[in-house]
Each structure stands twice: as C-alpha cells, then as structure tokens.
Amino acid sequence: MKVLKEANLTKRMTFVIVISIFICELFIMMIMEQLETSMTWLKLIIDPILLTMMLFPAVYIWGIRPLGVQIVERKKAEAEIKNKNEQLLKSLAEKSRFFSIIAHDLKSPFNGFLGLTQTMSERLPHLSNEELKQITTVLENSATNLYGLLNNLLQWASVEQGLIPFNPEDIKLLSMTEESIVTILEPAKNKELELTINIPKDLNVYTDKNMLQTVLRNFVSNAVKFTPKKGKINVSAIALDNRFVEVTVEDTGIGMSAEMVENLFRPDFQMNRVGTEGEPSTGLGLLLCKEFIEKQHGKIWVESEVGKGSTFHFTLTRSIEY
C-alpha cells in the first residue's frame, strides 16, 4: 500500500515536471525565432536535452516504478501461496493420520465379529444357553460401538464437505439435555453412576438442535465411559451474560494427562485408551463437538487431571427471548 501511494505521488510530480519542460520548450522556440540563423546550432543542442528530460520521468514512472510495485506484489503472492501450501500439507498429513486411526478402530470390532461368528459356526451344537447369551451380548455391544463409530465418521465427513445444514432455533436447554442423554442412562445405571442435571428451567439457547444433541451425547457418553463404578457426573449450565451460555459436563473419572488435554481435539492424535469397563473410544466424537460448537461461534475447552476427573466446557448463544 505504501509503495502504491508513493507511485501515485511520483506520477503527479512527473506530470508537473513534463508540463513545465514543455512550457520551457515553447519559450525557447519563441526566443530562437528572434535570433539570427547562426544561432540555430544552439537549438539543435537544446532540443535533445529537453526531449530527454521530458521522456525520462515518464519512463521511470511507467516502467521502473511499476516494476517495483509488481515485485512487491509478486513476493506477497508467493508468500501467501507458500503459506497456503504449508497449511494444505499439514491438513493432509493430519487427515492421513486420522484415517489410519479410524481404519484401526474399525478393524477391532470386525475382528470380534469374525471370532465370535467362527466360534458359533464351529461349536454351535455344543454351546450352552449361557454361552450363547454371552456371545450375543458381546455381538450386540460390538454392533452398537461399530454403529456409533460409523455414524460419527459419516457426520464428520459431512461436516468437512459442508453438507450438514445449520438451522438455529430457540431451544429450552434443560428439556433438550434430558432428551439427548436418554440412551446413556442405561450404561450409567449399569455402572451405578450418579448422573445429575443442574440447568435452570427458563434458560434458553439459540442453536441447532441436532448439533446440540450430538455434543451433549458425546460429552456425557465419554463421562460415563471414563468414570469408575459409583462415580458422579454432573451436567450444568449458567448464563454468562446477555449473549452466551456456558454448559459444563463434569465427572469424577480417571482424568487425563496434560499432553492428552493439549492434543484432545486434534484429528491426528490417537487416545489409545479404553473406558473403565473396557468401553472403546476413538476421540472422533470430540472432533465433531469441536466442529459443531465453533460453527456456532462458540468456544470449547477442557480441564482435567489424572485421577481427579475431567470437566468439559462449551458456550452457546443465548436465546433472543431471555
């Protein structure tokens, strides 16, 4: 911008100089007409000098000076292209790592399926009812986990392609929270967890219903996975001001290390851990949560310490009718 301003200023100066020289040329021509013929040699010397003086500034402005501007712009464009390429390479590396993690996570439940179906085909006539019950229970759990993983993967892919619409509306946060975690109540009950909800009845948010349900289900589901038996989970929300609401999911679970907290929302980071009862976890759900919250201009963060539980926070836009 500075270079362009200087170029415009110099162009104006050059225009003034050229006009001034042109006036001088006319003045000299008038003088020459009054001189004797023997003085015409002076005009032959002065004319080329004046012509050079007129052309040089124009050549400088329209040639050399724009070239300097072009060089600056070209360097700026090259720097921008380099930066974009670096970002693209980083994104591709993260997604490559991410898909390798997903492939590994998909392989585990399928291995379980293959092993159990092979056992059933080979020993079915000799299996007792209790053994069949155990096998079908494991198959059901594997199918449920596999479905959850595939569903999260499809949602994430849709988000990356911009295929998931964002349709915000006024929503009662308490009733939506209760509705979202219905399917998680049974696993929480099996682990004898105390699950409480502390959200004001009149607290409304302006958000996309489906996105909010996904976020709540993932956070509460993770809390159930990583909280030992007879632990506690609390879902709460407060109005920060007239614009935002902060939602918190707190548990008394096994917690996370500082390194895990720092890399929790990165697609190329593999958690490599299971729940307190062997529940599988890929971390893909957390990526979805981050995408959905940031799509609504909200913030998401976590506080955790090994052995002392975790607290997940995210913000939503407060309803216009508060």
N, C-alpha and C positions, 0 to 999 in steps of 0.2 A: 504493500500500500504506500509506504514511504517512497519507494522508487518511482511509482506511478505519479505521485504528486510532484516529485522533482522533475520528471519528464514533461509534465504539463506546464510547469513553471518555465522550464527552459525553452519550450516551444513558443510560448508567448514572448519571451525575451528575444528569441531569434526573429520572430515576425517583426518586432520593433526595429531590430538592427537592419534587417533587409530593407524595410521601408526607408529607414534613414539613409542607407547607402544609395538606394535608388534616387532619392531626392538629391544627394550629393552628385550623382552621375548627371542628372539633368542640369544641375547648377554648373558643373564643369563644361558640359556641352555648350551651354549658353556662353560661357567665357571664351571657349575655343572659337566660336563663331566670330567673336570680336577680335581675335588675334590674327596675326599675319599667317600666311601659308607656311612660312618657315617654322612655325611653332607646332605644326601638326604632328611632328615626331613625339611631342610630349603626350599628346592624346593617345598615340599608339602604345605608349608605355603604361599610361594610367588605366586604360580600358581593361586589359587583362587582370590588373591588380584588383580593380573594383569588382570584376566578374568573379574572381576567386573569392573575394571577401563575401560576396552575396551567396555563392554556392556552398561554401564550407560549413556555415552553421546549419543549413538545410540538410546537407549530407550527414552531419554529426547527429542531428536530432532524429531524422527519419531512417538512419542506418545504424550507427554505432549505439546510440542511446536505446532504441527499442531492442537491439540485440542484448543489451544488459538486462533489460526487463524480461526478455524471453528466457535468458539463462536462469534468472532468479525463479521464474515461474516453473521452468523445467525441473530445477532442483527440488522445488517444493512438491511438484507432482511425483518425482521419483521417490522422495522420502515418504509420501503418502502411499504410493504403491508398495514400497518395501514394508511399511507398517502393516498394510492390509494382508500382504503375503505371509508375514510372520504370524498374524492373528489366525489366518486360514490354516497354516501348517499346525499351529498349536491346537486349533479346534479339531482338525482331522486326527491328530495324534490322540487327543482325549477321547474322541468317538471310537477310534480303533481299539483303544484300551477298554473302553466301556463295552463294546460289543463282544470282546473276548471274555469279559467278566460275565455278561449275560449268557453267552454260549456255555460257560462252565456251570452257571446256575441252572440252566435248562437241562444240562446233562444229568445232574444229580437225581432229580425226581424221576426222570425217564429210566435211569439205572435201577431205581427202586421198583418201578413198574415192571421192568423186564425180569428182575429177580423174583418178584412175588408171583408173576404170571407163570414163570418157568416152574416154580415150586408147586403151584396149583396144578399145572398140567401133568407133572410127573408123580405127584403124591396125592392127588385129589381123592381117590378111593380110600386112602388111609388116613386122611385128615379128620380130626375130631371137630365137633361143632365149636369148641372153644378156640381151636387153632384157626378155623375158618373165620370166626368172628374177629380174631386178632388181625388176620391178613386183610379182611375187608376194611377194618378200621384204618390200618396203615394206608391202604389204597385210597380211601376217602380223604385222608389228610394230605397225601401226596397230590391227589387231583385238585384239592382246594388250593394248596400252595401253588401248584402249577398254573391254575386258572388266574390266581391273583397276580402272579408274575407276568403272564402273558397280557393280562388286562392293563397292568401298569406300563408294560412295554409299548402296547398299542397306543395308549394315551400319550406317552412321551413322544412317540414318533409323530402323532397328530399335532402335538404342540410345536415340535420342531418345524413342521411343514405349514404351520399356521392354519390348520384345519379345524381347530376347536374354537367355536364362537364364544365371544364374551358377552353375556347378556345379564348385566347387573340389575338388581331389583331390591326393594326394601324387604328385609327378612328379619324375623324375630330370632335372635341368636340362640336363646335358650331352647325353644322348640326344635330348631334346626339341629342343634347339638345332640339333643336326646334322640332325634330321628336318625342321625348319622351313625351313632355308635350302637344301635340295636344289635347288629350282627356280632359285636365284640363282647357283649355282655356274657355270653355263654363261656367263651375261653377265660374271661376274667373270673367267672364263678368257679370254674374248674380249678383255678389256681388260688381260690379263696382270697381274691384281692378286694380291697375296699375301694370302690370307684365312686367318687362324688363329683357333683357338678355345682359350682357356685357362680351362677350368672344371673344378674337381675332380670326379672320378667319383662321389664319395659325397655330393655336395651336392644335396639335395632341396628342393623348394619346394611350398607348398600353394597351388595356384592353379587357375584354369580353363584347361584345355588349349587350347581354341580361341582364347581371348583371348590367351594367351601366344604362340601361333604367329603370330597377326596382328601382335602388337607386334614380335616378332623379325624377321619377314619385312619389315615396313615399315622398320625401322631399318637392317637390313643392305642392303636394296634401295636405300635412299637413299644409303648409304655407297658402294655400287657406282656409282650414277649420278653422284655429285659428286666422285669420286676419279679423277684422270687415270691414263692407262696406266702400268703398273708401280708403282702406288702400293700402300699397305698398309692392311689392315682387320683389326682385332682385336676379337674378342668374348670378354669375360671376366666372371667373377663371383666375389664373395667374400662370406663370411658376416660381417655387421656385428656381430651378437650372437646371442643365442638366439632372437631373434624375426624378424629381417629379413635378406634377401639383396640385395646391390646388383649389378645387371647393367649392364655398360658396353659400348657399341659405339663404337670409336674408329677414325678414319680419317685419312689424310694428304691429304685432298681440298682443295677450293678454299676451304672455310670459309665463314663468314657474318659479316656486319656486326653491330654491337651492336643496331641497330634491328631487324634481321631476327630476331635471337635473342629480343629482347623481345616481338615480336609473333608468334612462330612458331606458338603454339598457339591463336591467335585465329581464329574462323571467318570474320571479315570482312577478314582480311589476305591479300593476293594476293602470292605469292612472285615471280611474273614472271621466272622463270629456268628454264633447261633444264640437263640434265646435260652433262658434258664431251664426250659424243659426240652431243649433241642429244636426249638422252632427256627426254621430257616429265615434268613434276611439278606436282601441284596443291596439295599440302600436306594433302589430305583424310586421307591415311593417318596423319599425325601427330595429327590431331584424334581419330581412332579410338584411337590409342595412349594419348592422354591420358585419354579416357573409360574405357578398359579398365583402366588402371593405377589411376586414382582410384576406380573401382568396387570395387577390391580393397583400398582404404585405403592404397595405395602412393603414392610420390612420383615425379615425372618432371621432369628438368631437362636443360639442355644447356650446354656450354661450347664456344665457337668463336671463331676469329679469322680474318679474311680471309687466305687464302694459307697458313694453318697447320693446316687440317683442323678437324674437329668431333668432340666426344665427347658422346654421349648416355648419360644415366644413368637408371635406374629401379629402384625397390625392389619386392620381393615378400615375402610372408610365408614364413618358413622352415617347412619341414615339421615336423610334430609329432614325427616319428621321425627326429631328427637324431643 
